């Protein structure tokens, strides 16, 4: 995985309005409907990590760990972000392809 490329794609998706980020927004949205991809920071708090792993599994949403909270927030032009929900199938496909490359 080329982390910089993944972060750049996340930035594009944010500018296109195809992401939801932040603990409360992501949790509420995931409980309402399914989404094509959930991205979680590698340094996410253990309780939050468990919560989102359970939500992703129960709603059959692919979950990937990428970067730190600071890196994810910077990519989106925001404060630190522990979780990002991709709500566009095209961006999700591009991100999954890049994240899963060479794994």
C-alpha positions in Angstrom: 0.0 0.0 0.0 1.2 3.5 -0.9 -0.1 5.4 2.2 0.4 8.8 0.5 -1.7 7.8 -2.5 -4.5 6.5 -0.1 -4.4 9.8 1.8 -4.5 11.8 -1.5 -7.6 9.8 -2.6 -9.2 10.5 0.7 -8.6 14.2 0.3 -10.2 14.1 -3.2 -13.2 12.2 -1.8 -13.5 14.8 1.0 -13.5 17.7 -1.5 -16.1 15.8 -3.6 -18.3 15.4 -0.5 -18.1 11.6 -0.5 -16.9 11.0 3.0 -18.3 11.1 6.5 -15.9 11.5 9.4 -15.9 11.7 13.1 -17.0 9.3 15.8 -20.6 10.4 16.3 -21.5 11.0 12.6 -19.9 7.7 11.4 -21.6 5.6 14.2 -25.0 7.1 13.6 -24.7 6.7 9.8 -23.6 3.1 9.9 -26.5 2.2 12.1 -28.9 3.6 9.5 -27.5 2.0 6.3 -24.7 0.1 4.7 -21.7 1.9 3.1 -19.0 0.6 0.8 -15.9 1.2 3.1 -14.9 2.2 6.6 -11.4 3.4 7.3 -10.0 3.5 10.8 -6.8 5.0 12.1 -4.2 2.5 13.3 -3.9 4.4 16.6 -7.7 4.4 17.2 -8.6 3.9 20.9 -9.2 0.2 21.8 -12.8 0.7 22.8 -13.6 2.6 19.6 -11.8 0.0 17.5 -13.9 -2.8 19.0 -17.1 -0.8 18.4 -16.3 -0.1 14.7 -15.1 -3.6 14.1 -18.4 -4.9 15.4 -20.4 -2.4 13.4 -18.5 -3.1 10.2 -18.9 -6.9 10.6 -22.6 -6.7 11.5 -23.4 -4.4 8.5 -20.9 -6.2 6.2 -18.9 -3.1 5.5 -15.2 -3.6 4.6 -12.9 -2.2 7.2 -9.3 -1.1 6.6 -6.7 0.4 8.9 -4.8 3.3 7.4 -2.3 5.8 9.0 -2.7 7.7 12.2 -5.6 9.9 13.4 -3.4 12.9 12.7 -2.6 11.8 9.1 -6.2 11.0 8.4 -7.3 14.4 9.7 -4.6 16.2 7.7 -5.7 14.4 4.5 -9.2 15.7 5.0 -8.2 19.2 6.1 -9.7 18.7 9.5 -8.7 17.9 13.1 -7.6 14.4 14.0 -10.0 11.7 12.7 -10.1 8.1 14.0 -12.8 6.9 11.5 -13.9 7.8 8.0 -16.9 6.4 6.2 -16.7 6.4 2.4 -20.1 6.8 0.9 -19.2 6.5 -2.8 -18.6 3.1 -4.5 -16.1 4.5 -7.0 -13.9 6.0 -4.3 -14.3 2.9 -2.2 -13.1 0.7 -5.0 -10.1 2.9 -5.7 -9.2 3.0 -2.0 -9.6 -0.8 -1.5 -7.5 -1.5 -4.6 -4.7 0.8 -3.3 -4.9 -0.4 0.3 -4.9 -4.1 -0.6 -2.1 -3.8 -3.1 0.8 -6.1 -2.3 -0.9 -7.7 0.7 
